[in-house]
Amino acid sequence: MAVYNFSAGPAMLPKEVMEQAQSEFCDFQNTGSGLMELSHRGPQFSQVIEETESDIRELMNISDDYAVCFVQGGASMQFSMIPMNLMLPGGFAEYADTGTWSAKAIKEGKGFGDVKVIASSKETNYDRIPVIRHWKPEAGSSYLHITSNNTVAGTQYHSFPETDAPMIADMSSDIMSRVIDVNKFGMIYAGAQKNLGPSGLALVIIRKDLAERTPANVPTMLKYGTYIETQSMFNTPPTFGVYLLGLVAKWLKSKGGIVGIEEINDVKSEALYELIDNSTFYRSPVDPSSRSKMNVVFRLPSEDMEAQFIADAAKEGLKSLKGHRSVGGIRASIYNAMPMKGVEALVDFMNEFARKNG
C-alpha cells in the first residue's frame, strides 16, 4: 500500500531526493564517509553549498543585489533576528496579522521596538487575507512584514501588496511553489521543513543594503552581515540540511523549475477545492479568494465524523490529515513533494467516505 504523508511540517520530501540521500548517506562521492562526517571546509561540502546557492539563484531569478544565506534555527529564530537587525533607530515596523505564525512574529518584534499591526483578519478567525493593495508606510517605518502562506488557517496571498517600505515575507510554507518577483521584497525567509528540506535550517534571501542597518551590538551569530560576509560559513553550518536543500533544488529543476512545479500545484489544489465546493458533506472555512494551494483545510459535519475520517484515511495510507490543534478539522498539506497520485488517492477516499457517511 502506498503511503502519502500530508503533514504540515516536517513534511514529505521528494522520493527521488530521499533515495539519492540514502544511496550517498554512508559514502559521499567515494570518500568512504557520509557528508555529515566530512569537514565543512573540505572540497566536497564546499561544492555542495556553492551549487545549492547557485541553483536557488537560478530557480528564483535572484540578482546580485541579494545575498542567499543558510541560517540555523528555522523560521522562528528569524522572528527575532529581523527586528534585531532591521528595525530603524527610533522607528517602528508594520506587520500584517494573518494567523498563528504572523502573531508569533509580531510578539517577537515588540521586544525590539514599536510594532504596528496595519491589517488583520483575526476578527473573522483568519479566514482570509486582509486587503493591502498598496500600503503607504508612515514616516519612520522600518519594514512591512507578511506571512505569504498560513499553514494553520489555510490562507495564502495570491498577490502581494505594493509598498514603499521594504517588504519582508515569511514564505516557510510556499517558497519555490510558485513564481514570484524577488525584487519586490527586501527579504524572504523560510524554514526548510515544508518545501525545502529538513527542520533546523532557514533559507534567508536578503537585499544586501538592508543588512547594513544592523546595530553594532547585535551578537555576531545573529547578524545577517556575518552570513553574507562568510558565505554562511562563519561556523559549522547544518551541512546535511544544506545538502538536502541542494538535492531538492536540483529535483525542482528536473520538474521544469518553479514554472513547472507551479502548474502541478495548481492542478493538485484545484482537484481538492472542486470536490469540496461541489459537496454538501465537506465545507471550506476559508474565503475562496484567499485559499491556500499548499494547505487545504476543510470541515465535516461533526468533530466525531472528522475523527473517523482521520482514522479511516490513515488505514488507507493517507497520513497526518488532522488539522492544527488550535482549529481542528482536516488539513491536507500538498507541498511540492506531494505527487499528483497522492492527491488523487485522497480525492477517491473523500468521495467514498462521503458516500458511506453522508
N, C-alpha and C positions, 0 to 999 in steps of 0.2 A: 504494500500500500504506500502510495506517495504521501509524504508529509509536507504540508505548507505552513510556514511559520508567519503568522500575521501580527507578530509582536510589534509594539510601537518603538521598542528600542531597549536594550540592544536588539537589533533586527537581523534578519537573514542577510547573508552575503551571497553574491552570485556563485552558483555551483562550480563554475569553471575556476573562479578565484580560489575557492576552498580546496579544490582538487590540486591546483598548482602549488598552493601553500603547503598542502600535505606532502606532495612529492619532494619539495625542497626543504622541508622542516628540519631534517637531520643532516642534510648535506647540500649546502647552498653553493652553487656554481663549482662543484667538485672540490670544495675546500676541506671536506670531511667534518665540517661544523655547521650548525644551524646559524642563520643570520643573527639570532638573538645572542649567540655566543661570540660573535665577531666584533672587533673594535669598531666603534662609530667613526673613528678616524681612518680606518682602513679603506683600501680601494673599493671593496665590494659594497660597503654601505654608502660610500661617497657617490658611487654611480647610482645607487637606488634613490637617494634623496634628490640628487640633481635631476634624474629622469622624472621623478614624481612631480617636482615643481614644474619642469618643462611641459609635461603632459597636462597638468592643471591649467597652466597658462594658455596652452593651445585650445583646450576644451572650452574654456570660459572667455577666451579672447582678452586676456589681461595684459595691459600695457606696462611699460617700464616705469610708469608713474606710481605703480602699486608694488608693494612687497608681498610675497607669499610666505607665510610663517607657519611652522608646526609647533604648537604650544601644548604643554601638558595641562591637565586639569579639566578638560572638556569645556563645554559652553558655560557652565555655571561659574567658573572662575573668571570668565570674560565679563560677567555682570559687574564685578568689582574693578577689573583691570581697565575697562572702558572709562568710567568716570575718573579713576585714579590718574589716568594718562591724558584724557582729552577734555576734562572739564576746565573751562577757561577761568582764570583767577577772578573772583568776584562775580562770576557769571552763573548760569544755570543751564540745565538741559531739559529737553522736551521729550516726552515718551507717549506712545500710543499704547493703551491698555486693551489687549485683545485676549487675555486669558492667563492661565496659570504661570507660564514662563515669562511673559512680559511683566506680570505683577512681581515676580521674583527679581527681575532686572530693575524695576522701579525701586523696590525695597533697598537693594544694594546701592543704587545711585544716590539715594538720600543720605547715605553715610559719608558722601564726599562733597555734597553741595546741594543747592536747591533743585528740586525736580518738579516740573510742571506737566501734569497729565493733560495733553491737549485734545485727546479723543479717547472714548471708551465705549465698549458695548457690554459693560458689566450689568447694567440695568435690565438687559434682555438675555441674561445668562450666557453672554458671549456667543450668541447665535449668529453673529455677522461681523464683518469688518466695518468699523465706522468709516464714513466717507471723509477722506482728506485728499481732495484732488490737487490743490495747490496750497501748501502751508507756508504762510509768510511768517517767519520766526520773529519774535520780539528781539529788539536790540539786546545784544549780550548772550543770545542763545548759543550754546556750545555745539549742540548737535540735536538731531531728531532720531530717536531710537524706535524701531519697529520690529515685530516678530513676524516674519513673512508667512509662516505656516504654523498653525496651533494644533499640536497633536492631541490635546485633551478635548478641545471644543470641536475639532474637525473643520476649522475655517482656514482660509488662505487669501492673501492678496492676489487678485488677478490683474491688477495694475497698481503701480507704485505712485505715491504722491510726488509731486514736484515740490521742491523746497530749496530755499536759498541757503539754508544751513546744511552742513554735512549730514547725510543720512546714513545711519548705521543700522544694519539688518542682521538679526539673529535668523540665519537660514538653516538651522540644525536639521530640520526635518523635510526640507525640499531643495537643498542645494544640489545643483547639477541634474535636477529633474526636468528643467525647462530652460529655454534660452532667456537670459537676462542681459541687460547692458550694465556691466560692472561700473562703467564710468558715471552712472547716476548715483553711485554710493561713495561715501567717504570710507566706509569699512563694511566688510561682510565677514561674519564668523559662523562657524558651525561645529558642533560636537560631531564626532565621526560616526557614532554608533547607530545611525539610522540609514544614511545613504552612502557613507564613505568607507567604513571600516569598523575597527573595534572601539570600545569605550576607552576613555582616558586621554584622548587626543582631540585637540581643536585645530581646525584649519582657520587661519586668520588671513584675510586679504585686506590690506590697509594702504590707503594713499600715503605715500612717504612723507609728504609735507605735514600731515596731521600728527605723525609720530614726533615731530619736533616740538609739539606743545608740552610734552611730558615734563613735569617739575623735577628738579634735580634730586629731591629727597625720596623719590619713588624707589623702592628696592630694585636692585639690578635685575633679578629674575622676573619682575613684574613690569618691566619697561618694554614696550614694543621695540624701541630702538635697539635693545640688546639682541633681539631675534633678527632684526633687519641687518645689523652690522656683522653678525656672525653666521648668517645664513642658517639660523635655528640650531647652531652647533656650539653655543656658549658652554653648555654642559652636555651630558649624555642625553640625547633626545629619545623618545619612545620608539626605538628602532623598528620593532616588529609592527607597530601601528602604522608607521610611515610606509613600511614595505607593503602592508596590505592595502593601504590607500593607493599606493602606486599600482598595484595589481588591478584594483577597481577602476582606476583611471584608464588603464590600457584596455580593460574589458569594455568600458564605455566607448572608447574609440572604435573598437571592433563592432559595436552596435550602431555605428553611424554617428557617433558623437552625441552631443546633447540634443541636436535636432532629431536624431533618430530615436533617442530614448523618450523624448517628449511625445512623439507620435504614439509610441507604445503606451505611455502613461495615460494619454487621453482616452485611448480605447479601453483600457482597464477600468478607469474610473467611470466612464460613461456606461459601461455594462452594468455596474452595480447601481448607479443612480437611476438608470432606466428601470431596472427591476423594482427598486424602492418606490419610485414615483408612480408606477403602474400597479402598485399593490395596495390592498386595504388592510393587509396584515402587518407590513413594515411601514415605518414612517421616519423621516429625517427631521431632526430638531434644528437643522441649520438652514438659514435663508439661502435659497438657490443661488443668489449672486455671489455668495461667499464660500461655497462648498469646497473643501479641500480635495485635491486629486491624490493626496498621499495618505490621508487618514479619513476613511469613510465611516462616519458614526451613524447609528440608527437605533431605533427602539422597536420593541414588540409590544403586544397588548398588555403584558404584565411582567413584573420582575420575575415571577416564578417561571413564566414562559421563556424569559431571557436566560435564566439559569439552565433550563432544559436544552435550549438552543446551544449554549456553550458546551455543555456536556456531550450532547449528541454529535456536534461538529468535531469535537476532539476525537471521538471514536472513529470518525471518517478521515482523520489525518489533517483536519483543519484546526490548527493550534493557535492559542493566545488571542482569542477573539473577545475576551472580556473587556468592557470599557474601563476607562480610568476610574480608580476607586472614588474620586471626588464627584463623578457624574453618573456612573453606572452605565447601563445599556451595553451595546455592542460596538466594537471598533475594529475595523479591518484596515490594517496598515499595509499599503500596497506600494512600498518604495520601489526604487529602480530594480532591485534584485528579484522582486516578486514576478515570476513568469506569468504569461497570459493563461497558461494551463491552471495555475493556482486560482486565479480569479474565476475561470470557467468552472472549476470544481466547486467553488463557493457559491456561485450562481445556481448551479444544479442543486446543491444541498438546500439553499434557501427556498427554491421553488418547491422541492419535495417536502421540506419541513412545513411550509405554509399550507400545502395540500393536505397534510396529515393533521395539522393542528388549527387551521384557520376556520 
